[in-house]
Amino acid sequence: MIAILVFVLGAVLGSFLNVVILRLPKDQPLTGRSHCMRCKHQLEALDLVPVLSYLGLRGRCRYCGKKISPRYMIIELISAVLLTFAYLFYMPHDAGSLMLFVRAGFILLVLLATFVIDYEHFLILDKIVFPASFILLLLNFFTDFAAGSVAQNSLVLNGILATLGLLVFFGGIYFLSGGRWMGFGDVKLTLFLGLAAPYPFVFANIFVAFLIGAVVGLVLLGFGGKNMKSQVPFGTMLAVSTAITLFYGPQLLNFYLRTVGLWYLAKY
């Protein structure tokens, strides 16, 4: 029953993410009633029930009959599935595990919004990165407090360490390439990524991100009509790798250490 409630909550939060994803890239306020993108008719409460409204209306606007993009329902479903997976992964039973679940849920929702916006607009928005990073820093602090973490396991300290390392690494790539290899938005995104996947798992995170980038790049070169100068939204790959590292960081770190020949350091 709790998992079902979490799924419903995830769909509701996904509905809010749709507003964020639609409006922020256009520099529009998040307040104000939603409306049909075709006829501009203001939507009522029955038109805004996550997933169910789309299915009930068979993917069409109630007022003008025009088709509604399925992306809105898809984002609501992805949000619901991600939040439910986080709940089942941590199975909160005390304050520490509850905070880990809340932290993971917040990270996943931010990554989902980042993924879609960067994929569609090639943008990493300051309006998302900076507030989300501050909130995640607070969540890391409260998670440390609830779990009674010691210094070497502190999400706050290790997150700040990872963030500083990523800023130097990505910032170096950006400035050395003059922005040709990486956008400055990706550099700013490291503020959030370091706190989401702290030291030592940050190594696995970046390894997976570049691995995904290599695979996607080869596919686009071979089948997507892209060339070596084509722009690729690297923020989407960072979002995916961070979500994976969030749950499977220890296993990925061991794989990374063995891959680079440091198998004797693997301990997770």
C-alpha positions as CSV (number, residue, x, y, z in Angstrom):
1,M,0.0,0.0,0.0
2,I,2.8,2.4,0.8
3,A,4.5,1.6,-2.5
4,I,1.3,2.4,-4.3
5,L,1.0,5.7,-2.5
6,V,4.6,6.5,-3.4
7,F,3.8,5.7,-7.0
8,V,0.8,8.1,-6.9
9,L,3.0,10.8,-5.3
10,G,5.6,10.3,-8.0
11,A,3.0,10.8,-10.7
12,V,1.8,14.0,-9.1
13,L,5.4,15.3,-8.8
14,G,5.9,14.3,-12.4
15,S,3.0,16.5,-13.3
16,F,4.7,19.4,-11.6
17,L,7.9,18.5,-13.4
18,N,6.0,18.9,-16.7
19,V,5.3,22.5,-15.7
20,V,9.0,23.0,-14.8
21,I,10.2,21.4,-18.1
22,L,7.8,23.4,-20.2
23,R,8.0,26.8,-18.7
24,L,11.5,27.4,-17.3
25,P,13.4,27.1,-20.7
26,K,11.0,29.8,-21.9
27,D,11.7,31.9,-18.8
28,Q,8.0,31.7,-17.9
29,P,6.8,31.7,-14.2
30,L,5.8,28.4,-12.6
31,T,2.7,30.0,-11.2
32,G,-0.5,30.3,-13.1
33,R,-3.1,27.9,-14.4
34,S,-2.2,25.3,-17.1
35,H,-3.8,25.6,-20.5
36,C,-4.1,23.7,-23.8
37,M,-1.1,24.4,-26.0
38,R,-3.4,24.5,-29.1
39,C,-6.6,26.3,-28.1
40,K,-5.2,28.0,-25.0
41,H,-8.3,27.0,-23.0
42,Q,-7.6,26.9,-19.3
43,L,-7.6,23.4,-18.0
44,E,-9.8,22.3,-15.1
45,A,-9.0,19.9,-12.3
46,L,-10.3,16.8,-14.1
47,D,-8.0,17.6,-17.0
48,L,-4.9,17.5,-14.8
49,V,-5.1,14.2,-13.0
50,P,-1.7,12.6,-13.7
51,V,-1.8,9.7,-16.2
52,L,-5.5,9.1,-15.8
53,S,-6.7,12.3,-17.5
54,Y,-4.6,11.6,-20.6
55,L,-5.9,8.0,-20.8
56,G,-9.5,9.1,-20.1
57,L,-9.4,11.8,-22.8
58,R,-7.6,9.4,-25.2
59,G,-4.8,11.8,-25.6
60,R,-6.9,14.7,-26.9
61,C,-7.9,18.1,-25.5
62,R,-11.4,18.1,-24.0
63,Y,-12.1,21.5,-25.5
64,C,-10.6,21.5,-29.0
65,G,-10.1,17.8,-29.7
66,K,-6.5,18.3,-30.8
67,K,-4.0,15.6,-29.9
68,I,-1.9,16.0,-26.7
69,S,1.7,14.9,-26.7
70,P,2.2,11.7,-24.8
71,R,5.4,13.1,-23.3
72,Y,3.4,14.6,-20.4
73,M,2.1,11.2,-19.4
74,I,5.4,9.5,-20.0
75,I,7.2,11.9,-17.7
76,E,4.6,11.4,-15.0
77,L,5.0,7.6,-15.3
78,I,8.8,7.8,-15.3
79,S,8.7,10.0,-12.2
80,A,6.3,7.5,-10.5
81,V,8.5,4.5,-11.4
82,L,11.7,6.3,-10.2
83,L,10.2,7.3,-6.9
84,T,8.8,3.8,-6.3
85,F,12.1,2.2,-7.2
86,A,13.9,4.5,-4.6
87,Y,11.3,3.5,-2.0
88,L,11.7,-0.2,-2.6
89,F,15.5,0.1,-2.7
90,Y,15.8,1.8,0.7
91,M,12.6,0.4,2.3
92,P,12.5,3.1,5.0
93,H,12.3,1.7,8.5
94,D,14.1,4.4,10.5
95,A,15.1,8.0,10.3
96,G,18.3,7.3,8.4
97,S,16.7,5.1,5.7
98,L,13.8,7.5,5.4
99,M,16.2,10.4,4.7
100,L,18.1,8.4,2.2
101,F,14.8,7.7,0.4
102,V,13.8,11.4,0.5
103,R,17.2,12.4,-0.7
104,A,17.2,9.9,-3.5
105,G,13.7,10.9,-4.6
106,F,14.7,14.6,-4.8
107,I,17.9,13.8,-6.8
108,L,16.0,11.6,-9.3
109,L,13.3,14.3,-9.9
110,V,16.0,17.0,-10.5
111,L,17.9,14.6,-12.8
112,L,14.7,13.9,-14.8
113,A,14.0,17.5,-15.3
114,T,17.6,18.2,-16.3
115,F,17.6,15.2,-18.7
116,V,14.6,16.4,-20.6
117,I,15.5,20.1,-20.7
118,D,19.0,19.4,-21.9
119,Y,17.8,16.9,-24.5
120,E,15.3,19.3,-25.9
121,H,17.0,22.6,-25.6
122,F,20.7,21.9,-24.9
123,L,20.3,23.9,-21.7
124,I,21.4,23.4,-18.1
125,L,19.4,26.0,-16.2
126,D,20.8,28.0,-13.3
127,K,17.2,28.2,-12.0
128,I,17.3,24.5,-11.4
129,V,21.0,23.8,-10.7
130,F,21.6,26.4,-8.0
131,P,18.5,26.0,-5.8
132,A,18.6,22.2,-6.2
133,S,22.2,22.1,-5.1
134,F,21.4,24.1,-2.0
135,I,18.5,21.9,-1.1
136,L,20.6,18.8,-1.7
137,L,23.3,20.1,0.6
138,L,20.7,20.5,3.3
139,L,19.3,17.0,2.6
140,N,22.8,15.6,2.9
141,F,23.3,17.3,6.2
142,F,20.0,16.0,7.6
143,T,20.8,12.5,6.2
144,D,24.2,12.5,7.9
145,F,22.5,13.6,11.2
146,A,19.8,11.0,11.0
147,A,22.2,8.2,10.1
148,G,24.8,9.2,12.6
149,S,27.5,9.2,9.9
150,V,31.1,9.6,10.9
151,A,33.4,12.0,9.0
152,Q,34.7,9.5,6.4
153,N,31.2,8.5,5.5
154,S,29.7,12.0,5.6
155,L,27.6,12.9,2.6
156,V,28.2,16.6,3.2
157,L,32.0,16.4,3.4
158,N,32.5,13.8,0.7
159,G,29.9,15.7,-1.5
160,I,31.8,18.9,-1.2
161,L,35.1,17.1,-2.0
162,A,33.5,15.5,-5.1
163,T,32.0,18.8,-6.2
164,L,35.4,20.6,-6.0
165,G,37.1,17.8,-7.9
166,L,34.4,17.9,-10.7
167,L,34.6,21.7,-11.0
168,V,38.4,21.4,-11.5
169,F,38.0,18.5,-14.0
170,F,35.1,19.8,-16.1
171,G,36.2,23.4,-15.8
172,G,39.6,22.4,-17.1
173,I,38.0,20.6,-20.1
174,Y,35.8,23.6,-20.8
175,F,38.6,26.2,-20.7
176,L,41.2,24.2,-22.5
177,S,38.8,23.5,-25.3
178,G,37.3,27.0,-25.4
179,G,33.9,25.5,-24.8
180,R,34.1,23.2,-27.9
181,W,34.2,19.9,-26.0
182,M,31.8,20.8,-23.2
183,G,29.3,23.5,-22.4
184,F,29.6,25.7,-19.3
185,G,26.2,24.5,-18.2
186,D,27.8,21.0,-17.7
187,V,30.4,22.6,-15.5
188,K,27.8,24.3,-13.3
189,L,25.8,21.0,-13.1
190,T,28.8,19.5,-11.2
191,L,27.6,21.5,-8.2
192,F,24.6,19.2,-8.0
193,L,26.3,16.0,-9.3
194,G,29.1,16.1,-6.7
195,L,26.6,16.3,-3.9
196,A,24.4,13.6,-5.4
197,A,27.2,11.1,-6.0
198,P,29.9,12.0,-3.5
199,Y,33.5,10.8,-3.1
200,P,34.6,8.1,-3.9
201,F,31.7,7.2,-6.1
202,V,32.2,10.3,-8.2
203,F,34.9,8.4,-10.1
204,A,32.4,5.7,-11.1
205,N,29.8,8.3,-12.0
206,I,32.1,10.1,-14.5
207,F,33.4,6.8,-15.9
208,V,29.8,5.7,-16.6
209,A,28.9,9.1,-18.1
210,F,31.8,9.1,-20.6
211,L,31.1,5.4,-21.4
212,I,27.5,6.3,-22.2
213,G,28.7,9.3,-24.2
214,A,31.0,7.1,-26.2
215,V,28.3,4.6,-27.0
216,V,25.7,7.2,-27.9
217,G,28.2,9.1,-29.9
218,L,29.1,6.0,-32.0
219,V,25.4,5.3,-32.5
220,L,24.7,8.8,-33.7
221,L,27.7,8.8,-36.0
222,G,26.7,5.5,-37.5
223,F,22.9,5.9,-37.7
224,G,21.9,9.3,-36.6
225,G,23.4,11.5,-39.3
226,K,25.7,13.2,-36.9
227,N,29.4,14.1,-37.4
228,M,32.3,14.9,-35.1
229,K,31.3,18.5,-34.8
230,S,27.7,17.8,-33.9
231,Q,26.4,19.1,-30.6
232,V,25.5,16.3,-28.1
233,P,23.6,17.1,-24.8
234,F,26.2,15.7,-22.3
235,G,24.0,16.7,-19.4
236,T,21.6,14.0,-20.3
237,M,24.4,11.4,-20.0
238,L,25.5,12.9,-16.7
239,A,21.9,12.7,-15.4
240,V,21.6,9.0,-16.4
241,S,25.0,8.1,-14.9
242,T,24.3,9.9,-11.6
243,A,20.9,8.1,-11.3
244,I,22.7,4.7,-11.8
245,T,25.5,5.6,-9.4
246,L,23.0,6.8,-6.8
247,F,21.9,3.1,-6.3
248,Y,24.8,1.1,-7.6
249,G,27.8,3.3,-6.7
250,P,29.8,0.6,-4.8
251,Q,29.5,-2.0,-7.6
252,L,30.3,0.5,-10.3
253,L,33.3,1.8,-8.3
254,N,34.7,-1.7,-8.0
255,F,34.2,-2.3,-11.8
256,Y,35.9,1.1,-12.5
257,L,38.9,0.3,-10.3
258,R,39.4,-3.1,-11.9
259,T,39.0,-1.6,-15.4
260,V,41.8,0.9,-14.8
261,G,44.0,-1.7,-13.1
262,L,43.5,-0.7,-9.5
263,W,41.8,-3.9,-8.5
264,Y,43.6,-4.0,-5.2
265,L,41.8,-0.9,-4.1
266,A,38.3,-2.4,-4.7
267,K,36.6,-2.9,-1.3
268,Y,32.9,-2.3,-1.8
